[in-house]
C-alpha cells in the first residue's frame, strides 16, 4: 500500500541540512511524484481561477520544495493535528503563494524597473520574489533576533507599498503602518528598513538593495561603498532602536 501524502510529509527531516538529500530517498521521490502530478494540476487550476495566468506544473513542485524547507510555517501547519485535510491545506497554501507572487510581479513592475535602471543603468533581469529573498538574506544578520521571523513579511510589505508611488513618503507611511507596528517593529526600525530596501531620500535607487538585486541575484552589495554603508547603517539603527526599546520598561 502506498503511503499517504501526510505520511510522506511526516517523513521530511527536521534538520535543514538533511532536507536536500532527503528528496533523493524513496519517500522523497514518492512525495515529489505526488507534488508534480495531480496536486500540481489542482494548484495550477486554482492559480488560473485566481489570476487568469497559466503556470507550468513544474513551477508548483519547485515552490513546494522551497516552501516545505524546515522549519517552515507550511510544514508546521501540515503536521498540526488541527489541520483536518492536509492535502487541501497544501493546495490552498501553494495557490495563495503563487497568486501573491503573480500579483506582486504585476503591481511592482513599474517601480522595480525604475529603481533598477536608475541605480545600475541595466534592465531588470531578476523576478521580484527572488530579489526580495536576496534582500532578506542580506539584512537578516543586522536584524534583532526577535524581529527576524517577520523580516520577510515586512520587506515584502514595504516593496508592495512602494508600488503605490511617492517613494519620498514611504519612510513615514511605513513607520505609521499599524500592521507592521503590530508585528513588534518600531517606527524607527521601519524607517531604517525602508532606507535599506528602497534607498535613502532623495536618490532612493543609489543605495537601494532591491534595485541592485533586481539586476542580478549574484550581485554583491558589500562591494559597493554606497550599499555597504547602507547595510551597516541599517544594523546600527536597528541596534540603537532595540536598545531604546529595552530601556523603556526600566524607566517607567
C-alpha positions, 0 to 999 in steps of 0.5 A: 500500500502506498503511503499517504501524502501526510505520511510522506510529509511526516517523513521530511527531516527536521534538520535543514541540512538533511532536507536536500538529500532527503528528496533523493530517498524513496519517500522523497521521490514518492512525495515529489511524484505526488507534488508534480502530478495531480496536486500540481494540476489542482494548484495550477487550476486554482492559480488560473481561477485566481489570476487568469495566468497559466503556470507550468506544473513544474513551477508548483513542485519547485515552490513546494520544495522551497516552501516545505524547507524546515522549519517552515510555517507550511510544514508546521501547519501540515503536521498540526493535528488541527489541520483536518485535510492536509492535502487541501491545506497544501493546495490552498497554501501553494495557490495563495503563494503563487497568486501573491507572487503573480500579483506582486510581479504585476503591481511592482513592475513599474517601480522595480524597473525604475529603481533598477535602471536608475541605480545600475543603468541595466534592465531588470533581469531578476523576478521580484520574489527572488530579489526580495529573498536576496534582500532578506538574506542580506539584512537578516544578520543586522536584524534583532533576533526577535524581529527576524521571523517577520523580516520577510513579511515586512520587506515584502510589505514595504516593496508592495507599498512602494508600488503605490508611488511617492517613494519620498513618503514611504519612510513615514507611511511605513513607520505609521503602518499599524500592521507592521507596528503590530508585528513588534517593529518600531517606527524607527526600525521601519524607517531604517528598513525602508532606507535599506530596501528602497534607498535613502531620500532623495536618490532612493535607487543609489543605495537601494538593495532591491534595485541592485538585486533586481539586476542580478541575484549574484550581485554583491552589495558589500562591494559597493561603498554606497550599499555597504554603508547602507547595510551597516547603517541599517544594523546600527539603527536597528541596534540603537532602536532595540536598545531604546526599546529595552530601556523603556520598561526600566524607566517607567 
